Amino acid sequence: MTEETKGPYNGYNSLEELESAVDEYFGEYISEQNQKTKEHIENITPQA
């Protein structure tokens, strides 16, 4: 990304753009972590 195309908000032109990018990134990250946690719990929980 070149200097000319960078917006005022960390490369984004509006706070809404920045927020949606952050939500998208962390949404994916949190989903992955939730899945790993769920698998881990299933692995350590004795199956009755």
Secondary structure, 3 states (H helix, E strand, C coil): CCHHHCCCECCECCHHHHHHHHHHHHHHHHHHHHHHHHHHHHHHCCCC
